[in-house]
Amino acid sequence: MIEIKDLHKSYIMGSNSLHVLKGIDFNVEEGELVAIMGSSGSGKSTLLNILGMLDVADEGSYTLDSVPIKNLNEKKAAQYRNKFLGFIFQSFNLINYKTAMENVALPLYYQGVSRKERQEKALKYLGQVGLAEWATHLPSELSGGQKQRVAIARAMASEPKVLLADEPTGALDSTTSYEVMELIQKINDEGNTILVVTHEEDIAKMCKRIVHLKDGIIEKDEKIEQVRASEYV
Amino acid sequence: MKLLFSRDVWSEIFASIGKNKLRTAITIVGVLWGVFIYIGLSGAAKGMDNGFERAFENVAMNSLFAWAQSTSMPHAGFKTGRPLRLKMEDATTLTNRIPEIQYVAPRNAKGVFDGSGGAQVVRGQKTGNYTIYGDFPVFTKIATKKIYDGGRFINDSDIENNRKVCVIGERTQRELFDEDEEAVGGYIRIDDIYFQVIGVHKFVPGGGFESDSDVFIPFSTYRKLYNTGQNVDWFSIAAYDDADVVAVEEEIKAVLKSVHKVHPDDERAFGTFNLGEIFNRITGFAKGINFLSLVVGIACILAGVIGIGNILLISVKERTKELGVRRALGATPSEVRGQILMEAVTLTILAGIMGIILGAFTLWIIDKQTAGSDFPYTNPTVPIPYLVGAFLIMIILGTLIGLIPAQRAVSIKPIDALREE
């Protein structure tokens, strides 16, 4: 699903150049649930941004679902993001003046899906995250866990190839974190490919594979025995 | 184009405009005020224009008067101080030599410049002194005479047959006839000659020396009555609408001087009064006011639109993160730019419509307040091209101003926008 070869990325800060990613080789198969771990500064967010086409690599190749991702202009990148990727952010990033349903429907709006179909799909995915009865509520009326579940529904709504979650539980307490992880595991069980960036050990252990990043290189890449989040809930 | 007619686009725009209602309202007030001033000023200017036009509607806008005085320079063997008289044939000479002249009406009058105090007019036991004019029918082409129902002005047949008929004024009628008497068809005696009344004219105040008691008789009858021969007191002259009345005035003087053997540089021989020039000054003034109101109005709209641009810049700054999320979810830069632009234009147009309504309402109030007064202010309408122009200006300015925040919105990379807290 994802093939990355010899990925390099540097940031220029004034006269200094900061080499963040120093040659990453890394493949993800369809249906995997991968945790990317590392301390801050290890390059995990940069890697996720490049995977999410929010940032571009200096060197190396990136292939997503057999489509080479290179030389993207903003428009093409936006279209690929919309088609291939679903984003889940640490701070949820819901649009505060739109209801839960409208937030979920937003990626579909940019796909040009008709209004009626958008609403049906949005309700369907809100139902999957267990928030169907909250459809008309504004984000400010939802709890943190509920917001993240709306965000997950939004990421799912465009039926992407890969879900990218950047510290999805970073802003949540542990009970709520496990609920969110349970949902992510459920979505993964249905065959979706998910990448989770986290620095929390227990969250990483709920994935099927952990990639440890340190100082811009992959230190360790291991398949693990998945811990079911439902055991904690 | 798809952008303009999609319900989704509009609901997106109204959702984000409605997000901060107070700010939107304040923004709208800026443009609303500009448009209001634009509409109010140009409507008021138009009203004043109409008002002037109404005040002078009974006189041809490009008319002038010419009369003879006496020479002030010796010429062609004549000594200085020779008295001059205009002659009937001068009228033909003028029309033949000056193509810009549309009508020439020779006029004679008793009681205007001759110091006679008018003629004594008698009917039965009632008498009065009134100014008597000898006129041609063509005079009504230059200065409209409104005649009450049942009457008429002098016609060509009256001139040909030297008919003893007259058109009297409202006051003359009041003073010579009883209230329930029909004036038309009745007889009055002017300087001991009986005249039949053929019409009563309605007096419209509009400057000049005419009054509500004037008596008009056929020019030919006047000539016989007062033995004036070929003499003419003055010419009322109307030039064609597109003629330059000042130039026509000069030509008339030159022609008269050559016909009457007056030195070409003699400025005192013939007198003229150029009503057209006065009108031109008044209409020029009205045009100036009109232009001023346009400039001020457009400047006000511009100020308002700049206000919208300002607010949208702040709004874009505030929404950096939201716009970042939208772009992460697949909004292309042109979609984001389009949305901000449409917000700018929508705000501008909404404000514009409200301003137009408010302005029209104010003009209506002023019209009601000044109705029936002497104030030269009638029917203060804003011409449709002005409205269309205002709208075009608003859309164009709104778009241009909107480009700044729209460009700002997409100039930040989505990744930086998402990091923004």
Interface residues (C-beta under 8 A of the other chain):
Chain A: N49 G52 L54 D55 E74 K75 A78 Q79 R81 N82 K83 F87 F89 N93 I95 N96 Y97 K98 L106 P107 Y109 Y110 Q111 R115 R154 S158
Chain B: R7 D8 E12 A15 S16 G18 K19 K321 E322 G324 V325 R326 R327 A328 L329 G330 A331 T332 P333 S334 E335 V410 K413 P414 I415 L418
